[in-house]
Amino acid sequence: MGKNGVIYLPADVKKKLGVKDGGELVLIVKEDTVTLKPLKTIFKLGAESRKICEITVEEFEKESVNMQVKLYGE
């Protein structure tokens, strides 16, 4: 850990997580455990999701928020 609490990930970990320099991570703290997860944009979530119907942009954004809560918690 660097100054000001900055965490540096090794290159192989960044590659495995699909995180690029400057990418964002979600930091989850539960008791004495810290979990880091890549923060996915609504566009990435949409691109990775199974296509089952046509929806409006507004409906997509609402579903994206719901999916992020399921993936990363509140």
C-alpha positions as CSV (number, residue, x, y, z in Angstrom):
1,M,0.0,0.0,0.0
2,G,1.3,3.4,-0.9
3,K,1.0,6.8,0.7
4,N,-2.5,8.1,1.2
5,G,-3.9,4.5,1.2
6,V,-3.3,3.9,-2.5
7,I,-3.4,0.2,-3.4
8,Y,-1.3,-1.0,-6.3
9,L,-2.3,-4.3,-8.0
10,P,0.3,-6.5,-9.7
11,A,0.0,-6.6,-13.5
12,D,-1.2,-10.2,-13.5
13,V,-4.0,-9.5,-11.1
14,K,-5.1,-6.5,-13.2
15,K,-5.1,-8.6,-16.3
16,K,-7.1,-11.4,-14.6
17,L,-9.7,-8.9,-13.4
18,G,-9.8,-7.0,-16.7
19,V,-8.8,-3.8,-15.0
20,K,-6.7,-1.2,-16.8
21,D,-4.6,1.6,-15.3
22,G,-7.0,4.2,-13.9
23,G,-9.8,1.6,-13.8
24,E,-12.3,1.7,-10.9
25,L,-12.8,-1.0,-8.3
26,V,-15.4,-1.5,-5.7
27,L,-14.0,-2.0,-2.2
28,I,-16.2,-4.0,0.2
29,V,-15.3,-4.3,3.9
30,K,-17.0,-6.9,6.0
31,E,-15.5,-7.4,9.5
32,D,-11.8,-8.1,8.9
33,T,-12.1,-8.9,5.2
34,V,-11.5,-6.5,2.3
35,T,-12.8,-7.5,-1.2
36,L,-12.0,-5.7,-4.4
37,K,-14.1,-6.1,-7.5
38,P,-14.0,-4.4,-10.9
39,L,-16.6,-1.7,-11.3
40,K,-18.5,-2.5,-14.5
41,T,-20.2,0.3,-16.4
42,I,-23.8,-0.1,-17.5
43,F,-22.5,-0.5,-21.1
44,K,-20.3,-3.4,-20.1
45,L,-23.0,-5.0,-18.1
46,G,-25.4,-4.7,-21.1
47,A,-22.9,-6.1,-23.5
48,E,-22.2,-9.1,-21.3
49,S,-25.8,-9.8,-20.5
50,R,-27.8,-12.4,-22.3
51,K,-30.2,-10.8,-24.9
52,I,-33.8,-11.7,-24.2
53,C,-35.9,-8.8,-25.4
54,E,-35.9,-5.2,-26.6
55,I,-36.1,-2.4,-24.0
56,T,-35.9,1.3,-23.8
57,V,-32.7,3.1,-22.6
58,E,-34.6,4.0,-19.4
59,E,-35.5,0.4,-18.7
60,F,-31.9,-0.7,-19.4
61,E,-30.5,1.9,-17.0
62,K,-32.9,0.7,-14.2
63,E,-32.0,-2.9,-14.8
64,S,-28.3,-2.1,-14.8
65,V,-28.6,-0.5,-11.4
66,N,-30.4,-3.6,-10.1
67,M,-27.7,-5.9,-11.6
68,Q,-24.9,-3.8,-10.0
69,V,-26.6,-4.1,-6.6
70,K,-26.8,-7.9,-7.1
71,L,-23.1,-8.0,-8.2
72,Y,-21.6,-5.6,-5.7
73,G,-24.2,-5.2,-2.9
74,E,-25.5,-1.9,-1.7
